[in-house]
């Protein structure tokens, strides 16, 4: 009885659902890898291992730079 009152004789249409697959971008993957490298570089600096010696005196700030660039790439769409 309730069902007849809601539809009142109208035919209901079937909904067609189209699923769109989400495309994964490579940029967040690279960003995650850069953040991981920044963490490893920071931890290795305490052990006395300089992973970014090719940067010269700027290697002191390389974990910060790699982390910031990685987080920017991770948040990009």
TITI-861729 format. One record per residue: residue number from 1; residue in three letters; chain; x, z, y of N, C-alpha, C in turn. Coordinates in Angstrom, 3 decimals, padded with zeros to 6 digits, always signed. Layout:
BEGIN
SITE  tido  kolgu  vodren       npx       npz       npy      capx      capz      capy       cpx       cpz       cpy
SITE   NUM    ALA       A         X         Z         Y         X         Z         Y         X         Z         Y
...
//
This chain:
BEGIN
SITE  tido  kolgu  vodren       npx       npz       npy      capx      capz      capy       cpx       cpz       cpy
SITE     1    UNK       A  +000.818  +000.000  -001.195  +000.000  +000.000  +000.000  +000.859  +000.000  +001.256
SITE     2    UNK       A  +001.887  +000.792  +001.262  +002.767  +000.853  +002.426  +003.516  -000.456  +002.584
SITE     3    UNK       A  +003.936  -001.047  +001.481  +004.694  -002.282  +001.516  +003.857  -003.424  +002.086
SITE     4    UNK       A  +002.574  -003.481  +001.776  +001.709  -004.536  +002.309  +001.521  -004.380  +003.811
SITE     5    UNK       A  +001.492  -003.150  +004.278  +001.299  -002.925  +005.708  +002.528  -003.334  +006.506
SITE     6    UNK       A  +003.711  -003.173  +005.940  +004.933  -003.522  +006.661  +005.111  -005.039  +006.744
SITE     7    UNK       A  +004.813  -005.751  +005.671  +005.054  -007.194  +005.670  +003.865  -007.966  +006.219
SITE     8    UNK       A  +002.667  -007.468  +006.044  +001.428  -008.074  +006.527  +001.324  -009.550  +006.156
SITE     9    UNK       A  +001.727  -009.869  +004.975  +001.531  -011.218  +004.480  +002.625  -012.207  +004.851
SITE    10    UNK       A  +003.587  -011.844  +005.663  +004.672  -012.767  +006.019  +005.653  -012.871  +004.860
SITE    11    UNK       A  +006.180  -014.062  +004.666  +007.176  -014.255  +003.617  +008.535  -013.789  +004.132
SITE    12    UNK       A  +009.231  -013.088  +003.311  +010.553  -012.611  +003.684  +011.585  -013.657  +003.299
SITE    13    UNK       A  +012.523  -013.864  +004.165  +013.585  -014.835  +003.908  +014.771  -014.146  +003.250
SITE    14    UNK       A  +015.473  -014.902  +002.432  +016.688  -014.386  +001.835  +017.830  -014.555  +002.824
SITE    15    UNK       A  +018.600  -013.519  +002.981  +019.736  -013.569  +003.898  +020.930  -014.183  +003.183
SITE    16    UNK       A  +021.586  -015.070  +003.859  +022.798  -015.672  +003.329  +023.982  -014.949  +003.952
SITE    17    UNK       A  +024.801  -014.373  +003.114  +025.950  -013.607  +003.579  +027.203  -014.441  +003.360
SITE    18    UNK       A  +027.916  -014.669  +004.434  +029.174  -015.407  +004.357  +030.296  -014.412  +004.607
SITE    19    UNK       A  +031.156  -014.286  +003.634  +032.268  -013.357  +003.780  +033.495  -014.106  +004.270
SITE    20    UNK       A  +034.068  -013.569  +005.307  +035.305  -014.141  +005.825  +036.462  -013.284  +005.341
SITE    21    UNK       A  +037.434  -013.938  +004.765  +038.594  -013.205  +004.299  +039.491  -012.869  +005.479
SITE    22    UNK       A  +039.978  -011.655  +005.466  +040.862  -011.237  +006.541  +042.243  -011.820  +006.287
SITE    23    UNK       A  +042.775  -012.433  +007.303  +044.113  -012.993  +007.199  +045.113  -011.947  +007.659
SITE    24    UNK       A  +046.080  -011.681  +006.823  +047.089  -010.704  +007.200  +048.198  -011.405  +007.970
SITE    25    UNK       A  +048.562  -010.806  +009.055  +049.620  -011.346  +009.890  +050.961  -010.771  +009.438
SITE    26    UNK       A  +051.998  -011.498  +009.672  +053.340  -011.062  +009.281  +053.918  -010.069  +010.297
SITE    27    UNK       A  +053.400  -010.070  +011.510  +053.955  -009.208  +012.557  +053.834  -007.713  +012.241
SITE    28    UNK       A  +052.687  -007.220  +011.767  +052.645  -005.792  +011.416  +053.579  -005.432  +010.260
SITE    29    UNK       A  +053.805  -006.351  +009.353  +054.737  -006.089  +008.254  +056.155  -005.946  +008.794
SITE    30    UNK       A  +056.546  -006.848  +009.689  +057.877  -006.769  +010.303  +057.995  -005.496  +011.135
SITE    31    UNK       A  +056.913  -005.127  +011.831  +056.919  -003.891  +012.617  +057.115  -002.663  +011.757
SITE    32    UNK       A  +056.460  -002.635  +010.608  +056.636  -001.507  +009.692  +058.046  -001.426  +009.144
SITE    33    UNK       A  +058.622  -002.575  +008.846  +060.001  -002.600  +008.369  +060.981  -002.127  +009.444
SITE    34    UNK       A  +060.704  -002.512  +010.695  +061.580  -002.079  +011.788  +061.485  -000.576  +012.014
SITE    35    UNK       A  +060.285  -000.016  +011.883  +060.135  +001.435  +012.018  +060.858  +002.135  +010.877
SITE    36    UNK       A  +060.749  +001.584  +009.688  +061.474  +002.155  +008.556  +062.972  +002.107  +008.757
SITE    37    UNK       A  +063.465  +000.984  +009.294  +064.896  +000.882  +009.574  +065.322  +001.872  +010.648
SITE    38    UNK       A  +064.453  +002.091  +011.639  +064.781  +003.054  +012.692  +064.900  +004.465  +012.130
SITE    39    UNK       A  +064.016  +004.812  +011.206  +064.079  +006.147  +010.599  +065.344  +006.284  +009.759
SITE    40    UNK       A  +065.667  +005.247  +008.983  +066.877  +005.288  +008.156  +068.130  +005.330  +009.032
SITE    41    UNK       A  +068.142  +004.563  +010.120  +069.289  +004.564  +011.028  +069.463  +005.928  +011.681
SITE    42    UNK       A  +068.366  +006.556  +012.056  +068.436  +007.883  +012.667  +068.959  +008.904  +011.668
SITE    43    UNK       A  +068.470  +008.844  +010.422  +068.920  +009.804  +009.403  +070.383  +009.555  +009.028
SITE    44    UNK       A  +070.791  +008.288  +008.981  +072.171  +007.968  +008.605  +073.155  +008.379  +009.699
SITE    45    UNK       A  +072.698  +008.423  +010.941  +073.599  +008.817  +012.018  +074.033  +010.279  +011.880
SITE    46    UNK       A  +073.156  +011.109  +011.298  +073.539  +012.503  +011.056  +074.565  +012.612  +009.935
SITE    47    UNK       A  +074.555  +011.650  +009.025  +075.510  +011.658  +007.920  +076.836  +011.026  +008.323
SITE    48    UNK       A  +076.899  +010.503  +009.531  +078.136  +009.899  +010.014  +078.255  +008.421  +009.706
SITE    49    UNK       A  +077.173  +007.793  +009.274  +077.184  +006.364  +008.969  +076.513  +005.620  +010.119
SITE    50    UNK       A  +077.227  +004.669  +010.698  +076.683  +003.891  +011.804  +076.227  +002.536  +011.263
SITE    51    UNK       A  +074.917  +002.371  +011.125  +074.371  +001.123  +010.589  +074.370  -000.008  +011.611
SITE    52    UNK       A  +074.408  +000.335  +012.876  +074.336  -000.674  +013.928  +075.614  -000.677  +014.757
SITE    53    UNK       A  +076.738  -000.702  +014.086  +078.014  -000.682  +014.806  +078.270  -001.989  +015.558
SITE    54    UNK       A  +077.591  -003.050  +015.177  +077.773  -004.336  +015.857  +077.210  -004.323  +017.270
SITE    55    UNK       A  +076.425  -003.311  +017.612  +075.850  -003.220  +018.956  +076.775  -002.519  +019.949
SITE    56    UNK       A  +077.850  -001.974  +019.462  +078.790  -001.301  +020.347  +078.231  +000.027  +020.830
SITE    57    UNK       A  +078.417  +000.327  +022.129  +077.925  +001.609  +022.646  +076.401  +001.726  +022.661
SITE    58    UNK       A  +075.716  +000.597  +022.568  +074.246  +000.633  +022.553  +073.705  +001.107  +021.216
SITE    59    UNK       A  +074.575  +001.272  +020.225  +074.111  +001.706  +018.908  +073.609  +003.145  +018.924
SITE    60    UNK       A  +073.923  +003.888  +019.980  +073.397  +005.246  +020.103  +071.887  +005.243  +020.285
SITE    61    UNK       A  +071.358  +004.184  +020.892  +069.936  +004.107  +021.202  +069.184  +003.160  +020.278
SITE    62    UNK       A  +069.851  +002.638  +019.269  +069.213  +001.633  +018.408  +068.007  +002.167  +017.637
SITE    63    UNK       A  +067.987  +003.412  +017.146  +066.757  +003.859  +016.474  +065.547  +003.880  +017.404
SITE    64    UNK       A  +065.785  +004.249  +018.654  +064.692  +004.276  +019.627  +064.188  +002.858  +019.893
SITE    65    UNK       A  +065.113  +001.935  +020.091  +064.740  +000.549  +020.401  +064.028  -000.092  +019.221
SITE    66    UNK       A  +064.592  +000.078  +018.024  +063.954  -000.501  +016.839  +062.587  +000.126  +016.589
SITE    67    UNK       A  +062.449  +001.417  +016.831  +061.163  +002.086  +016.655  +060.119  +001.618  +017.646
SITE    68    UNK       A  +060.522  +001.431  +018.901  +059.565  +000.958  +019.912  +059.124  -000.474  +019.653
SITE    69    UNK       A  +060.084  -001.324  +019.325  +059.739  -002.727  +019.015  +058.873  -002.779  +017.761
SITE    70    UNK       A  +059.198  -001.985  +016.754  +058.400  -001.950  +015.539  +056.991  -001.457  +015.762
SITE    71    UNK       A  +056.828  -000.434  +016.583  +055.477  +000.054  +016.862  +054.664  -000.950  +017.684
SITE    72    UNK       A  +055.322  -001.688  +018.570  +054.624  -002.729  +019.316  +054.161  -003.849  +018.379
SITE    73    UNK       A  +055.016  -004.218  +017.429  +054.622  -005.252  +016.473  +053.548  -004.752  +015.513
SITE    74    UNK       A  +053.604  -003.480  +015.170  +052.632  -002.922  +014.256  +051.249  -002.880  +014.887
SITE    75    UNK       A  +051.178  -002.663  +016.192  +049.900  -002.595  +016.881  +049.389  -003.956  +017.338
SITE    76    UNK       A  +050.176  -004.995  +017.208  +049.738  -006.322  +017.632  +048.754  -006.892  +016.606
SITE    77    UNK       A  +047.934  -007.797  +017.069  +046.937  -008.401  +016.172  +047.354  -009.763  +015.712
//
